[in-house]
Amino acid sequence: MGILLKNILAVLPEKDKDVIRETDIYIEGSRIVSVGDRPEGFFAEKVIDGKDRLAIPGLINCHTHSYMSFMRNMADDISFMDWLFGTIDPIEQKMTDEDAYWGACLAIIEMMKSGTTCFNDMQMNIHQTTRAVKESGMRAVISRGLVGSGNDEGGRMRLQQAFEEKEAARDCDRLTFMLGPHAPYTCDDSYMRIVSEEAKKNHMRIHVHLSESESEIQQIQEKYGVSPIEMADQNGLFDVPAIAAHCVQITEKDMEILKKKNVSVVTNPASNMKLGNGFAPVPAMLKKGINICLGTDGAASNNSLNMFHELSLLTLVHKGVHKTPQCISAEEGFRIVTINGARALGLEKEIGSLETGKKADIAILDLNSPSLTPRNNLLAGLSYSANGSEVETVIIDGKITMEGRKVLTMDEALVCRKVNEIITRMSIDKK
């Protein structure tokens, strides 16, 4: 299908920065075939008038757990380990495959309606998130969460499930896969080595939680005599391209390892604040040249999957912490949530910016929204005043998945009803 975004303001890459200028964007099939000049023979089956609109590359959520959306507002104002093992884990043990599917559907709707076109997910119930992604038209990178001790049966089973899910999704090029060793406190050193060897053998990336809380640091130090990041490095997790989520409690030595091994760090400011874990030293990591990207974490700990909210926190929190307004600019934040995320996922040649030849993953914002009025500095507005409600149209892989704020690929009312039924059932189970 040929789609023309006509006379539209767009955020476009220019050397090492982004600029906003009016242009035409031509889409054919799944890709942008031109920005500016009309390609020879191009026929637009759909023309979107760009008047009072802004096109941006779809936002990239580099760390979340989509199935957790039905756990929103269920475990609040408690410590990290109580949150994880006292509340969330028992819910997960009762969760069915259908629960995970409807949770993923709700997450995708929320993300799409706030301009996210790709997310990096760690999940437990195989085939359910991939099923939701296929049906919704969303783009995703999936990791089956891996937990194990040595070569135990459970660890082997989860690894096998990860490969089964990858094989079953070969028909959908919007899906790619990583291996997801959960964390140092749920994967021992022997199991980490097994996972890292499988990642190398199968040319897969790693997605792991690291150095999220002080209790994790203490536990791993007492058991292994090193930090979680040192442990991961010693056991081969960084011998392939890796994404480390959180990295809140880290040392100078940890940062040197991350830089040397080209590890991408996903900062999750809302979740880290809510669980009382602190703030990742993002400015220091950026100075070292570490690739920083942005995630929401799951709705059980955020409690939102809105990347505009996360972008605002990223560009504000560190200004306050470091007492300098020059700390993480709006423009730098926007690159963190777009091209940096694409780079972390190994998809920088496909997504993350509006360029000829890249996938047509685009969010279109209504500039008549009060939050973006007046149009003094729209790049600043994306970080400091936009809230996601301005997103009017979403295009993913060259297909319109949302128009006029109506998701075209999923039944939003049905999904909300199914999620409420899950909560009703689980509430009955508690009695």
N, C-alpha and C positions, 0 to 999 in steps of 0.2 A: 504493500500500500504506500503510495506517495503522499507525504504530509509536508505542507509548507507552513512554517511559522513566519508570517509576513510582517515586515517593519516592526520587529520586536526588539526591545532592549534586552541585552544578554550579557552575562558574566563570561568573559572570554580570556583565555590565557595569552599573555603577551610577554615573551621572554620569561623572566622569573617572577612575574606578578600577574594579577588579574585586573582587567579593566572592564568597564561597562560601556557598551556602545550599541547603537541601533544597527540591526542587520536583518537579513533573511536567513533562515535555517532550513535546509532541504533534507528531508528524510526519505529514504527508499529502503524497503525491506526493514532490516533491523538496525541500519546504520545511518549516521549523518553523512550524506554524500557531498555536501558543500555548505560552507558558512560564508555568505555574501553573494557569490556569483551563481547564477542559475545554471545547472548542468545541462548540457545538450541533451535534448530528448526527454527531459524530466516532465512528468505529468502529475499534477497534484490532485489526488482524489479527495483530499481534505485540506482546506485552507483555514488556518487559525489566525485571526486578526490580532496582531501584536499591540494594538493601541492600548496604552495604560497597563501593559503587562511586562513582566521580567522573567526571562528564561535563565535558569541556573542548572548546572549539572546536578543530577539527583544526589542527595546526601547519602553517605555511606556509614552505617552503624557497624562498627568493627568488633563489638562484643555485646552479645545479648543471649538470652535463653528464652526464645519466643513462647514456648509452651507455658511459661510461668505467668502469662498475662492474666489467667484466671485466679492467680494468687495475689493480685493487686490489693493492697490495703489489708492484708491478713496477718502480717508479722511486722509490727512497727514499734519503734522506740525501745528496742532491746539490743543487747550486745551481739557482736558478729557470730560467735560460736553458738549462742542461744538461738539466734535467728536461724542459723543453718541446720544445726542438729536437733534443736528443740522444737522447731516449728515447721520449717520447709521440708526437711528430710521425711518426717512422718506423713506429710501431705503427698510427697512424691511416691512414697511406698503404696499409697492407696490409688494413685493416679492410673487410669486405664489408657490404652492407646487412643481411644476416641477423645478422652479428656485432653490429651496432648495435641491431637489434631485441632480441636476447636480452640484451644489456647493459642496455637500457632496462627490460626485464621484471624483471631481477634488482634493479635500482635501485628500481623501484616496489614490489616485495615488501618490500625492506628498509625503505623509507620508510613504507609502510603499517603494517608491524609495529611501528614505533616512533612511530606517532601522526601522521604527516604525511598530509594529505589534499589538498594542492595544492603543486605545485612549478613553478618558473620555470626553463626549460631552454634552454641553447644547444647546438645539435647540428649535425651535418654531413650525415647521410644522411637525406634527406627521406622522409617517410611512415613511417619506422620507429618513432620515438618516439610519433607520433600513433597509429599502429597499436596499440602497447602500451598507450597510455592508453585508447583506445576499448575494448579487450578487458578491461582490468583494472577499469574503473569509477573510476579516479583522475581528479582534476582537474589540469589543467596549462596553463601559458602557454608557448608554444613560439617560439623564435627560431632561424631558420636562420643559423648563423654566417657572417658576410660578411667576405671578405678581398678586397682589390682595390687597384689602382693606377690612378688616373684612371678613364677610361671603358674599361678593358681588358675583354677578352672573358670572362675568368674572373669578374671582379666582376659583369658584366652577367648572366652565367649564374646565379650564386648568388642575385642579387636575383630573377631570374625564378623560380627554384626556391622561394624564400620565398613568393611570391605563389601559385604553383601549389599548394603545400602548404596554405596558408590556404584556398584555394578548395575543395580536395578534402575539407576537414574541416568544411565548413559544416553537415553533418548532426549534429554532436556539440557540444552547448552547454557541455560541460565543457572544451572546448578554445578558447583564445583565442591571439592571435598578436602578436608584436612583431617589429621589425627589429633584427638583432643584429650591428652592426659590431663585429668581434672586439676590436680594440685599436688604439691609435695606431701601434704598431710593425708592424701587419699591414694597416692601412688608411691610405693617405696622405690629405693634406688634400683633394685633389680628389674622391677616392672618398667621404670623409665627407660632403662637400657633396651629392653625388649621393644618398647614403642618406638624409640629412636631408630633402631635397626630396621624396623618395618617401614618407617617413614623414608629412610634412605633407599631401601630396596624398591619401594613403590613410587619414588619421586614425589612424595607428598610433603606438605608443610605441616607445622605443629601449631596448635592453638592451646594455650595453657594459662591457668591462673597462677600468679606469682607475687609474693611479698605484699599481700593485701592487708594483713592485720598484724598487730604486735604479737598476738598469741601465736600466729603462724611462725613468725620469726623466732620466738622463744622455743617453740616445739621443735623446729628443724635444727636450731643451733644445739639444743640439748641432745638430739638424737644423732646428728651427723657432724656436728662441729663446724658447720658452715652456714651461710645464708641460703634461702631458697633459690636465689638466682645462681649462686655458686653450685648448689646441688644439681640444678637443672643442667648447667653447663658441663659439670663433671660426668654426667650420665648421658650426654650426647644429644639433648633436646635442641641445642643450638647448632648442631652439625648440618641441619637443613634450615631453610628460611622459616623463621618462627615469629609468632605473635604472642607477646606476653601481656596478659590483661592485668591492670591495676598498677603494680610496681610502686606502691605508696611508700612502704618502709624500706628504702634502699640506701646503700652506702656509695661512696665514691668508687670503691672497688667494683661494686655491682654495675655501676654505670659504665665503667671501662669495659667490663665483659659484654654488656649489651651493645656498646659501640663496636667493639672488635668483631663480634659475631653477627653484626648487622641485624639485630633483633628489633622488630617494630614493637613499640609499646602503645597499648590502648589505655588511655586515661578515661576514667568513668567518674567524673566529679560528683554527680548527684548521689550515686550509690555509695561512694566512699565517704561522703559527708554524712549521709543518713545512718550508716552503720558505725559512725564514730571512728573511722579508720584514718582520717586525716586527708592530706592533699599530696598527690604525687609531685615530685620536684620537676615539673614539666619545663620551666625555664632553664634549669641546669642541664636537663637532658637535651633540650633543643640546642643549647650552646655547644654541646659535645657532638652534635650532628646526628643524634639518634632520631629515627623516623617516628614521629608521634602522630597517632591517629586517635579517633574519638569513638566512644561507645556509651550506651545507656546502662549496660548490664540488664538483668531481667526486671520485669515489672514488680516482682516480689520485693525488690530492694531499692527501687528508684523513686517513685512508683509509676513513672511515665516512660514511654518509648519515643518521646518527641526530641529529635535531634536539634531543633532550634533552641529548645530549653537548655540542652546540654552545651551547645555552642555558646550561649549566653553565659552560662556558669564558667566555662573554660576561659573566656576572655575577660571575666570580671573577678573571679576568685583570686587569681594570682596577682592581679593589680593590688588587691587589698592585702594579701598575705605579705607581699614584697614591698608594699608601700611605694609603688611607682606606676603611674598610668601608662608607661611605655611597655609594660610587661604583657606580652602576647597581644598583638594588635588585632583589630577586626579582620584585616586582610589575611594575617597569618592564621587566625582561627578558621577562616573559611577554607583555606588550603588544607588545614588539618582534617577537616570534615569531608573533604572531597578527594583531591589527588593524593594526599598522604595515605588516606584509607585505601584507595585503589592500589597504591604501591605496596602496602602491607599485605594485601590479598593476592599480589602477583597479577593484578588486573589493570595496571596503569596504562597498558597499550589499548585497553578496551573501554574503560570507563574513567570517571573522575574529572573530566573536563569536556567542554563543548568544542570538539575539533573534527575536521573532516576525517572520515575513516573510522571514527570511534562509534561504539554502540550508542543508539539514540535513547539514553536514559536521562530524562529531562523533567524538571519540575517547573511549572509556570505559575508565577505569583501575580495576584491582583494588586496593582499599585494604587488603586483607589481605596485600599484598606486604611483605616485610621492609623494603624501602627506604622505604616510606611509613608504617611503624609506629614509634612511636605517631603519632597524627594531631594533632600539636601545632599546626602551621601548614602547611596543605597548599599554599598558594601558595608558601611558601618551599621546600617539599618538591619542587615541580615544577622549580625551578631547581637546587637544591643536592643532592637525594638521588635523585630519579627517574632511571632510566637507559633507559627505553623498554620494558623487559620487562614493565612493569606494564600496558601497553596490552593489553586483552583483546578489545575489540570496536571496530570502525571502521564508521562510516556515512558514505557520500559521496553527495551528491545524493539523499538519502532512501533509499538502498539499502545494505543491510548487505553490506560487502565482506570483512569479517573477523569471525569469531565464535569465541570460545574459542581465540584466537591462531591459528586456521586461516584462511588466505586462501581465500575462497570463489570468487574470480573467476579465479584462475590456478593452474596446476599447479606448485607450488614445486619438487618433486623434478625435474620435467622441465626447468625453467628452469636449475636448478643443474647438471644433467647437460650441457645444451647449452653453458653457459658454460665448463665444464671441457673440453669438446671443442674450443672455440675456442682455449683456452690450449695444449692438446696440439698442435693444428695449427700454431700460431704458434711453438711451441718447436721443432717439426720444421723449420719454415721457416728458423729461425736456424742450423741445423746445416749 
